[in-house]
Amino acid sequence: RLFRPSTRTEQETSIIRQSRSVIVLASSTAARLGWTTEPPPQLVDSQAIRMSALQTLHRCTPLRLSTPSAPSSAPSSSWSSSALRRRRSECSTTTAAALFGKKVSSSPALSSSQVVPGQGKGSPKWPAIHDRLRGEFGVTPVDAVDLAAFLAQGKGTLIDVRQTIEYGEWRVQPSVNVPYAVPDPNVLRRVVGYAISIKGGLKVRNPEFVEACVAAVGNRRTTIVVIDTKGGDLDVEPTRTGSGTLDATDSSALRAAFELCQAGFADVRYARGGLPGAIEAGGFEYESEQWGEFLRWLDTWNPDQRRLLMYSRLLPDPTNLPGVVGQAGVFALVGLLYYDVGGAGAWAAANVPAACTFLPVCL
């Protein structure tokens, strides 16, 4: 059905004669995908799909059918399915699905503990992750301006990988929150984050991220679009020197996509432009039970202030309070010393090494 004689080239015809397994694989895959009639015309007529099938034939060892008298035309489903079962260990139905232009993963179904982490201990540097996402896994973007239309057609599920606190403050719909980073289970380390005003404290990679995504979407065949505040961009060359911490191509969403691709998810994409692009350019409405009225008021007064608070993670949260109080105390102490309130500056000048480098009382 896929290869019509009128559209074959001589090369295609020759390869088909040598590898009749394509018919077995195609018929079985069509049944699995529920195509009981002709495949969609765009798949039949696409030269790119035909060439993809030819490449698949080169990669896939031909089936050795047990029925010597099998006709050269399409075999019956009774022996084609049994032949497929014998060959499954060498040529998976994932490869067969490529004949129909379906973008599917050839990775096994791995768990979070089995994949190479995208961040934290044991993770590669960002340029290496970038190269694998773009090359080996073929991850593609959905631009922010096209995201609403893409989701409206039922083509995928939007996964917001921000931490739960941030998702609770505001979000876009339809989206499902599966945090890629979770609070550090070590309380002492987490408290360090509170002290320096990191919302939610110090965080670590979610050790059950893959399993949470499977639970959220139901299976690994569903198209997933990952999104966060930064977005990232695989079409731009990453920073390959230095620490790369300020690399605009990097994002939590892409690091999450790196793990999902390894875990065998069929089609993983990312929202280029992130949540700011989805809201400002893509027509998404943000929703927030906690800050909705305040944010809408800011929109009428100064939209830039609303954007700053939302996209820079500056909306107040109780976990910020220890850091805010601590920093306020430090500034107050410096002020007392600088202006020598109650002789504090003079005392510091006499007892604190290097205090005279900034205290006017020493002049």
N, C-alpha and C positions, 0 to 999 in steps of 0.2 A: 504493500500500500504506500509505503514511503517512497520507494523508487519506481517512478512511472517510466516505462520504456521511452516515451517521447521526450523525457527530460534528462535521460542518461547521456553521459559522454562515453567514449570508448574505454577510457580508463576506469570509469565507474562500473561499466558492464563487465569488464574483465575481472575486477576485484570481486564483484558479486558472484560471478561464476565460481571463483576459487573459494569463496567463504559464504556458503548458503546459511551459515549460522546466523547471519543478520536477520533472516526471516523468522527464525525461531525466537531470537531475542526480541525482535520487534513485536511479534504477535503476542508473546507472553507479557511484555511490558504494557502493551495497549490494553490487555485484559486487566492488568493490575491497576492501571490508571482509569479504568472505566470507559475506554474508548471502544465502543462496540461497532461504530460505523467508521467512515473515513476520518482520519485525523484532521485537525484544523487546516484549512487551505494554506495558511501562511507557513505551516511547518512543511508541507509537501513541496511548496514552490520555492522555498528559500534555498538558494545555492549554499549559503553558509551552513544550513542544517545538513545538507547532503555531504558537504565536505567534513563536517564534524563526525558524521556516521562513518565516512571512509577512514578518518583518523582512528575512530574507535575500533574498526576492523583490524587495523595494523597492530593495535595494542592487545587485542583479544584473540587468544588462540582459538581457531575454528573448532566447532563442536564435531565430535566423531559420533555420528548417529548410529544407533544400534540396528536400524532397519535398512539393509542394503538396497532394498527395492524402493526406498522413499523417492517420490517424484521430485523433479527439479523445481517445481512450482511450490507455493506455500504449503507446508505440511499441515496435517490435521492437528488440532489442539491436544489430542490424546497422547501422541508421541512427542510433540514439541515441548510440552510441559515436563515430561519425564527426562528429556534430553537436557532441558534447562537445569533440572535438579542435579543431574550428574556433573554439570559444568559449573555450578554456582560457586564452588570454592575457588575457581580460577577466573571466572568472569562474572562479576556481581551484577544484579539488576540495576545497581547504580550506574554502571557503565552502559547497560542497555537503555536506560532512560535518556542518556545523552543523545541517542538516535532520534529522539523526538524533540530535541531542543530544550529539554528540561534542565535547569541549572540545579544540580544536586551535588551534595558533598560525597567525596569518596573516602572521607575519614571514618574510622570506626566510632561507635558510640562510647566515648570516654566520659569519666566522671571528673569533677573538679580536682580531685586528688591525683588524677592521672595526666592531666594536661600540663604543659609548660606554663607557669603563671605569667600573666601579663604585667604584673607589678609585684614588688616585694622580693623576698628572698628567692633566688633561683630564676628570676625573670631576665630575659635578654635586654640589651639596651634598645632604646626606642628605634633607632635606624634599622636594626635587624627585624624588629616586629613590623615596622612599616613595609620593609621589603617582602616579607612573607605574606602579609595581608594583600598587598598589591599583586604579587607574582604568583605564589603557590596557591593562595586561596581565592584570588580574583574578586576581592570584596569591592563593591561599587557603591557610589553615593546616591542618595536621593536628595536633590537640592531642596532647601527650605521652601522655596516658592512652589515646588511641585509636591511637597509632602502631603498636604491635605487631600489633593486629588488622588494621589497614590493610595492612601489609606481608605478613602471613600469608595474606591473600587474593590475593596476587600482583598487587596493584594498582600497585606502583611499586618503584623502586630507591632505597635510602637512600644519599645521597652525603654523606660526612663531609668538610667543606671545611677542617678544621684542618690546620696544617702537619704534615708527615710525622713530625717528632720527637714531637709530641704524640700523634698517632695511634698511633705505635709504643709509647708508654708505656702507654696503655690505650685501649680502644675498646668499642663495642657491636656485636653482630651481629644480623642481616646488614647490613653496611655496606661501602661501597667508599670508599677514601680518594682524593680528588682535591683536593689543596691549592689554595686560592684565593690564598694568599700563599706565596712561595718566597724562599729566601735571596737577598739582593741580590748580583747577579753582580759588583759592584764590591767587591773584597776589603777595601779601606780603609774603605768605608762599613759593610760587614758587621762589621768588627772593632770599630767604635764600639759596636755593639750588644753585643758580647761584653764590652766594658769597663764597660758599665752594667748588666750581668747580664741582658740580654734573651736568652731561650732561642732558640738558633738564629741569633742576631745580627739586625741590621736586615733587614727583608724588603720585598719589592716585590710588586705584583700579578703573578700567574702569567700570563706572556704567551701561554701555550698552554692556558689553562684550558678553553675551549670544546672544543678538539680532544681534550683528555684526557677530558672527559665523554663525548664521542661514542665514544671508544675503550672507555670503561668500560661503557657501557650498550648499545652496538651501533648505535643509531640515534637520531634526534631525536623519534621518536614515543612513546618510552617515558616513562611518568610518572616524574618525578624529585622526590624529597623531599630538600631540602638541610637539613643540620643542622650546628650548631657548639655551642660551650659556652654562648653567650649566648642564641641563639634569635631574639630580636627579636619585634616585634608590629606588624602593619600595621593592626590594628583600633584602635590607640591613636594619637591625634594626636601627631605628632613635635614636638620642640622647634624652633621656627622663629626663635628669637632666640639670639644668642651663638654659640659655636663648635659646640655640639651634640655635643661629644666624650663627654659623659656621658649621651647620650640612650638611654634604656632600649629604645626601639623599634628602634634601629639594631643591625645585626649583620653579620658577614662573610658569613653564610649568605644574608641578603637581598641584599647587594650582589652576591654570586655569582649569585643568582637573576635579578637585573637584567640581567646579561650573557647568561645562558642564554635568557631571554625574547626579547631582541633577536636572538639567534642562530637563532631559529626552533624551539626545543624546544616540543613540542606542549603539554605539561602540566607546569608547574613549581610545586611547592608547598614550604612550609617547615614545619619541626617547631617549633611554638610551645611554648616551655618549654625548648628545646634539650636537650642531653645530660643536664644535671642533672634536668630533668623526666622524660626518658625512663627514667632509672635509678631515681629516687626515687619517681616516681608512675606510670610506665608499665610497670613490671615487667621492664625490660631488665636483664640481668646484664652487668656490665662484665667484660672479660677483659684480662689483662696478663701476658705472660711475664716481664717485667722486675721488676714491682712487685706481682704478684698476691698472693703470700704475705704481704707486708708490709701491703698494703691490707686484706686479709681479717683480719689480726690487729688492725689499727686498728678495723675494724668491730666486733670483739668488745670492744674496750677503750673507744674513743671515736669513734663514727661521725662526729661533727662534725669531728674532725681529719682523717679520711679525705676528707671532702667538701672541706675547705679546701685540702688538698694537690692534689686532683684538679682541682677547678673553678677554682682560682686559679692554676693552672700553677706550683705550687711544688715539684713533684717534682724532685729534683736531676738535673742533666745536665752533662756535661763543658763544654758551651758556657757554662754559668753560672759556671764556676770563675774565669775572669779577673775578672769583676765582683765576685764574692764576695771574692776575695783583695784586690782593690783597695779595696773598701769597708772590709774589716777593717783594712787598712793605714791608711786615713784615720782610722778610729775610734781606732786605737792611737796615732797621732800626736797627735790631739786630747787623748787621755788624758795622754800624756807632758807636753804643754804645760800642761794645766790643773793638774796636780799638781806641776809644776815638777821633774820627775824629772831628776836630773843637771844642773840649771840650765837645762833646755830652755825653761821658761816665761820665765825672766828674759831669756834671749837673744832669744826671740820678742818680748817686750815692748819691747826696745831696738831691734830691727831690722825688725820686721814692722808696717807701718801698721795701725792699728785693732785690734791684738792686745789692747790693754788693755781693749777693750770687753767681753771675756769672761774674761780671765785674772785669777784671784784674786791673783796675785803683784803686780799693779799697785795693789792696795788698800792 
